[in-house]
Amino acid sequence: MDVLVTNDIEQSKGESGTLLRAVAQGALAWADVGTLGDSWLGTGQVRTDPHQVTAFVSHGLGTWDTALAWILYTKAQGAGRGVTLPIYGAPTEGRR
């Protein structure tokens, strides 16, 4: 990943086992973690190349995350941003 964002850095410092371990092991500094909102607005951690990958570490409710993902997806589509990735072998493939 090239850009790492979360929905709330202070919450991540108390609840994100993944980020806490990475920081404790010296693989990551909190200064390298941005917020999704700031990234979307272009005021925080952002990609500088269209080939870079952004990772989002979420600490919200599943429904909140899904709603936010849909909003961001539709806004990105409308702005001509992002890349559609192929998904093969969907979990429901071959099921009735």
N, C-alpha and C positions, 0 to 999 in steps of 0.2 A: 504494500500500500504506500501511496505517496502522501496522502492527506488523511489525517485521523481526526474525526469529529465525534462529539457526543451531544446529547441534548442538554446536559448540565455538568459542568466540570466539577463544581463543589460536591454534587451528589456522587459523581464518579469517584472522587477521592475517598468517599466513605463506603461505597457499595460495589464498585466495579472490580471484582476479583481479577479479571484479565488485565486491566490497566494497572491495578495496584501491584501485581506480580511483575509486570514489565518494568515499572518504575523502580521497584525494590531491587531488581536484577541489573539495573542500569541500562536496560535496552530502550528506555523511553524516559523522557522528561515531561512533566506536566505542561511546560511551555510549548511542547510540540502538539498538544491536544487543543483543538478548537471546538467551537459549538456549531451545530448544524445551522442554526439561524444566522450566525455571523458569516458562515461559509456561503450560504445561499445569497446573502446580501452583498457578498464580496468584500466584507470588512474584516474577515478573519482568515483562518486557514483556507486557502483556495488552491485549486489545481492551476498550474502555469502552463500545462501542455494537455491537449485533448487525450493523449494516451495515458495520462496518469490515472491512478485508481484512488478513489475516496472510500474509506471505511467508516461506517457509522456504528458506534457502540451505543446501544440504546438502553435506557433505564426507565422507560415509560410503561404505560399499560399497553397491552397488545393492540387493543382497538384504537388507542390514541396513535400508536406508531403506524398502524395500517392507514388511518385517515391522513396522517401527515405525509406518508409515502405517496398516497394517491394525489394529494394536492401538489407535492413537489414534482411528481411524474407529469401531471397534466400541464403544470407551468413550464417545465423543461421542454415538453413537446411543443407547446405553443411558441416558445422562444427559439425552437430549432436547436436545442442543446441536448447533449447526452447521446448515448449509443444503445441501441436495442440489442440485447444479447440473446442468442438462440438458447432455448431450453429443450433438452432432449430427455426422454424417459420420465415424463411427468408422473407424479405419484398415482394419478388416476388412470394412467394409460393401461388399457387392457381390462379395466374394471367395468362392471355394469352399474 
